[in-house]
Amino acid sequence: MYAIIKYIFNIHWYYNTLLYIRTSKNKKRVSQIKICGIICEYNPLHNGHIYQLQYARKKSDFVVCIMSGHFVQRGECAVFDKFSRAKAALLSGADAVFELPTVFAVQAAEYFALGGVLTAQELGCTQLCFGSESGDLAVLKARAQTPLPAQLKTRLKNGFSYGQALSSSNEQLLPNNMLGIEYLKAINKIGSTLIPLTLQRKTEFSSAQALRSALRNGADTEQMYPFTAKPLFWEQFFELIKYRILSTSTEELSNICGVSEGLEYKIKKECLAAQSLDELILRIKSKRYPYSRISRILCCALLNITKPLFSALLSEPPKVRLLGIKKEKLALLSLLTNYYSSPSAIKDPITASSAALDQYATQIYSLFSSLSGTEDFTLPFLKI
């Protein structure tokens, strides 16, 4: 009986929503529907993310997650596959989950943010919600509009990475503030109509990094969504990365995203001597090329993410894949644009290039996980 009542309610809600959308279009008031985008990784999803989803729910009519796939911004693999993480997001408060193209997901903060904002804008989101240590949108907006100070420019010229150059005891330059500033800069840069929202991060929630360490060490992960799959870690890819580098010419390696100033020669040289992924990164890293940047370069090398491909997809954002949606929120899809639900629906070459990379990333990920590698072609989008 409960199932029948729930089914009737969902059908009623669905057609009422469609009626509202049509009425709004007739009255040219469709913009009043608030669709909140969240650019995320959920690597892994935890209580802090659920808190953000609840906050976004209060501020909008729909909550849409734009989530990294099988490889993430730190330049490493996700600890759980994208299909499991999309399901977790839907069960934790998201209405729909779309895949952030891999080419953007593994970039440094500036381009990760730009790719995410472009995707949210093209999808049809009206708001963008992000967490920050500050929680003060006015402060972050002011920083996003302020030119780089002379001291920062000097530190960059002296070989510091962007993150190191920004390091300060000043609260607004803490990691999530920095990413929030990049979102705001991206909104300004492309003239986006997205309305930014920020909420202050709560210290009582474990960070995703702390939970990944706990997973690796078999420690307590109580604050994490209860994934059932075995976690996957970046060091498991070492031999494959090593093969990829050794089988790639220096000329080809110089064309990989992030490689510059002859770094391809050092990567090739150190690859022969390193006995682990951590050792390889430590051998290559320097003041100018910190650990995280080298890891991203190796990730781009593994996936063959080249500078021309990145530039092409940045100049003309591809359609993005729908990973999952709540059954009672299917009407949301009529409000959104620039997405596809199946590879067979792809018609344009830009999206085909992006989707091919996402599919290749799944195949690489499957070599070390329980996936078959064909899921991008065989799994329909999830309905919960």
N, C-alpha and C positions, 0 to 999 in steps of 0.2 A: 504494500500500500504506500509506504514512504517513497519507494522508487517511482511509482506512478505519479504521485503528487509532485515530486521533484521534477519529473520529466515535463509535466504540464506547466509548471512554473517557468522552467527554462524556455519552453516554446513560447509562452506568453511574453516573457522578457525579451526574447529575440525579436518577435514581430513588433512589439511596442518600440524597441530601439530602432528598427528599420523605419517605422512610421515616423519617429522623431527625426531621423536623419533626412528622410524625404521632405518632411515639413520644413526642416531647417534649410534645406537646399532651395526649396521654393521661395522661402523668405530671405534667402541669402544670409542665413545666420549660422551656417555650419561651423564657423570659426569659434562659436561659443562653446563647442564641445572641447573639453580640455584633455589632451592626450599627452601624458607625461613620459618622456623617454629617460631611460637610465642606461648609461654606457657602463658595461660591467664585464667582469671575468668570472666571478663566483668560483674562485680557485683556492679553496672550496667555498661553497655557500655557507654562511654562518649567521649567528643571531644579530650581528650588526647589520648585515644585508637585509634581514627580515625587518628590522627596525626602520631601515630606509624605505623598503617597499610599503610598509604601513604608513609612513609619513607621506609618500607620494600618493597613496590611495586617498588620503584626506584632502589633498590639494587638486585632485583631478577626477575625470570621469573614467579614464582608462590608464593603465600602467603598462608601458611597452619596454621590454628589456632588449638592448642591443649588445649581445654577449660574444666575447671572443670564442673561437672554436677550439681546436685541439692544441694550438700553440698561443702563448700569451705574451704580454708586453715586457716581461722580464727577459724575454728571449729564451724560453724553455717550454717544455710540454706542460699541458694542464694535468693536474693530478688525477682527474676523472674525465671521462669522455664528454663531449659536448651534448650528446643526447641525454645522458644521465643528469647533467647540470641544468639543461633546459627543463626537464621534468621537475627537478627540485625547485627551480624558480617559479614554475606554474603552481606547484603545490604550496609555495611559500608566499604567494600574493601577486605575482605577475599575471597580467591578462594574456600577453603574447610574448614570445621570445623569437628574435631574429638573430642571425649570425653576423657578427661584425666581420667583414672580409679579412682573411688571413693577412693580406698585404698591409693592412692598417694595424691589425692586432699585435704585430711583433715589432712595431716601430717605437722610437723614443717618444717621450711624453708629448712633445709638440705635435708630432704627426699622428700619434695614436688619438690624441684629442681632436685634431682636425678631421681625421677620417671618421671618427665617431659622430662629430657634430654634422658633417656633411650627410652621413647616413640618416641621422635623426631628422634633419631638415627635409631630405628627399622622401623619407617615409611618410611625412606628414605630421610629425609630432609638433605640439604647440609649446611644450615646456621641456626643460632639461633639468633633472635633479641630480645633484652630486653631494657627497659628504666632504667635510673639511674640518680641520682642527679648529679653525677660527669660528665658523658658523656665522660670520658677518659678511654678507654679500656686498655691502657697500665698500668695505675694506678691500675685498678681493677684486671688485670692479675697478677701484682706483688703481690698484697695482697692475691690473691687466692693461690699463690705458697709459701707464707711465713708461716712458722710454727707458731703455737700459741705462743705469747710472754709470758714470765714468769708472768707478771702482770695479764694477762687474765686468765691463768691457776689458779692463786691464787684466783681470784674473783669467778671462777667456783667452786673451792673447798670450798669457804666460803658460798656457797648456792645461788649465783646469777644465774639466768637463762642465757642461752647463749646470748640472745638479750640484757639483762641488762649488762652483762659482757662486751659486745662490745660497749655499749653506750659511746659516746665521742663527743666532739665538732668537731672532725676530719670529714671532709665532706665524706670521703670514707666509713664511718661506718654508714651513714644514711640508713633508711629502704630499699629503692630500691637498693642502692649500696650493702647492705648486701645480698639481694636476688640475685643480679647479680654476686656477689662473689661466692655464692653457686652454681649458674649455671656453672661458670668457673671451680670450684672445681670438680663438677660432670663430666664435659667434660674431665678433666685431669684424674679423678679416673677410668673411664671406657675406656679411650683411644679413645674417640669419635673423629670422623672426622668432626664434626660440626664446622663451622667457625663462631665464635661469632661476633655479631654486637651490638653496644649500641648507643642509642641516649639520649641526655640530656632531662630530664623532664622539661617542661615549667610551670612556676608558675602561669601563667594566666589560666590554666585549673584547674577546680575543681577536687578534688580527689574523688575516688569512695566512700571512707568513708564519706566525706562531703555530697555527694549526697544521701547516705543511710540515714544519719541524716535528711537531707531535706525531704526525702520521709516520714520518720517517723513523722516529725513535720508539714507536709503539706506546706513546704517552697518552694522556687523557685528551679526548677530542669531543667532550660533552657539548660544547657550544657549536659544533658543526652539524649541518644537515646529515642525517644517517645514510650516507651512500653505502651501497652493498658491494660495489665492485672493488677490486684490489687497486690501490693507488699506484700511479706510475710516476717515476722520477726522471729528471733530465739526464742524470749520469748513465742511465741505461742505454742512451743513444750514442755513447762515446764511439764505439767501433764503427757505427754507421756514419757518424760525422767525419771520423778519420778517413774512412774510405772515400767519402764524398770530396773531401779536400784534396786527397792524394790523386784522385782521378780527374781533378779539374785543373786546367792550365792556369798559370798566373794571370794571363790575359782575361780569361773567363772570371776568375776570382776577383779581379779588379772591378768587374762590372756588377758585383753583388752589392746590395744596399748596405751602406755604412762603411764600406772599404774605401780608404783614401790614403794619400801620401805614401804609397808603396807598402802599405800594411800587408798586402797579399803575399809578399816575399817572406815576411816574418811568420805569417800564419802557416805557410807551406813548410818552412824550416822547423818550427817548433812542433808541428804535428808529428814529425818523425820521432822526436825524442820523448814526447809526453806519454805517460802510462795511464792517465785517467783524464776525464773531462776537466776536472778542477785544476789539475796540473797544467793542462793545455791552456786554459784561460789565464792562469797565473803567469805562465811563461810569456804570453802575448801582451797582457795588460801593461799599462803605463799610466803616468799622471794624466795624459791627454786621452787615453783610451782605457777607461775604468772597466772593472769586471763586468758590470751589467751591459755595457756597450759591446764588449767582445762576445758575450753570450748571445746578444741579439744578432751580431754579424754571423756567428756560427749557425744560428737558427736559420737565418736568411740563406746561408750557403747550403744548408741541408735541404731546404725547400726550393732552392733556386729562385729566390726573389731578387730580381735584377732591378737596377735603377730605371731603365726604360719602362718596365712593367709598372713599377710604383708611380712614376710620373704620369703614365697614361691613365691609370685608375684614379689618381688624385685629381686630374683635370676633368675627368668625366666619370663621376661616381657610378659604380655598377649597381644593378638591382641586387638586393640581399635576400638570402634564403629564410623562409619561415620555418623555424624549428618546431614550434608548438604554440597552441592557443587553447584557452578554456572553451569548452563547448558552448557555454551560455554567452560567450563574448564573440562568437563568430561574426556578428554584425559589425564588429570593429573593422574587419578587413575591407569593408566597403568605404571606409573613411581613409584608408591608407593607400599609398602608391609606391612604385619603384621597388617591388619585391616579387619573388617567385616562390611557388610552393613545391615545385618539382623541376629537376633538370630538363625534363622534356618540354617545359614551358619557356625555356630560354631561347630567345630569337636574335638578340643583338650580340656582336662580337666582343664588346667590352665586358658585358656580364659573363659571357662564355669564358673569357680569359680568367676572370676573378673566380668563377665557379670551378674551373679546372684546377686552380691552385688550392682551393678549399678541399676539393676531392682528393688531390694528391696528398694534402696534409693528413686527411683521414687514413689514407692507405699507409703512409709512413707510420702514423700513430698505431695502426692496427698490428704492426710487426711486433709490438711489445705489450699489447693489450689483448683483451678477449674479443675485440671487434674483428670482423671478417675483412674489412676494408671496402666492402661494397655498399655499406649502409647509406651513403649519400644517394645512391641510385635505387635502392630497394626499400628503404624505410619511408613511409609517408610522414607528413608532419604530424606531430603528436596532438591529440585532442583529449583533454582531461575534463 
